[in-house]
Amino acid sequence: MEESMLVPPWLEKLLSTNFFTVCKTHSDSARSECNMYCLDCNGDSFCFYCRSSRHKDHRVIQIRRSSYHDVVRVSEVQKVLDINGVQTYVINGARVLFLNERPQPKAASCTGTTGVSHICEICCRSLLDPFPFCSLGCKLVGMKRNGYANFTNNDKDDDLIGCKNQEMISKMMKISRNHNRQRQQHRDHDHKHYQTQELREGIQHEMYPSPPTPPPQPPPSRHPSSRSSRRKGIPHRAPFGP
């Protein structure tokens, strides 16, 4: 019951909806991409012309694309959703956030990630800032798994939101401290390994000194008399006897 209060009824349907398909009704029109979603109808995506005819007075948000992934502008979604804890980005001059998690090019486990200060605690994607989630979808999974996140954006629930946000901030600080500790341990390990290697090389150099360099040898003599073959002289014969 509490979970259903913290999650809007349209959020899960939004995250599973396919966008940027061609509208079947207005396929011949210029703006026929289905990049709109109605929070009141909670149905499928629709195009610009469908909004004008069927969702004129409804709460509608527009979905955009960044690197083949669906994003929504913060200025639109923060009016109906609490987006605290989700990493945001500035794309084309507007601040946006991603709807669902994105595959990491080089996937790494949360415990084995090195050289990264901040990661998403659900999909382990590297983040720019100390946030626990990279997308709305990861925040939804984190809320169901741990129960410290929420999507409620209502003034009458300020006390509950403040309590939940305080727990989320504490969780974020704990994650950041753990990653900083891991990075320091890796740096200390590399430094000790380097010192050990230097000591081994120094001991080996003292035990097995390198042989002295032999002095340079003089070039071979090239005296004219030292030839490999000499010309034979005139043979001398014994005088004839009487």
Secondary structure, DSSP 4 states (H G I P E B T S, - for coil): -HHHHHS-TTHHHHHT---SPBPSSSTTSTT-B--EEETTT----B-HHHHHHH-TTS-EEEEEEETTEEEEEHHHHTTTS--TTB--EEETTEEEEESS----SS---TTT--S-SEE-TTT--EESSS-SBSBHHHHHHHHHHHS-------GGGHHHHHHHHHHHHHHHHHHHHHHHHHHHHHHHHHHHHHHHHHHHHHHHHHHSPPPPPPPPPPPPP--TT--SS--------PPPP-
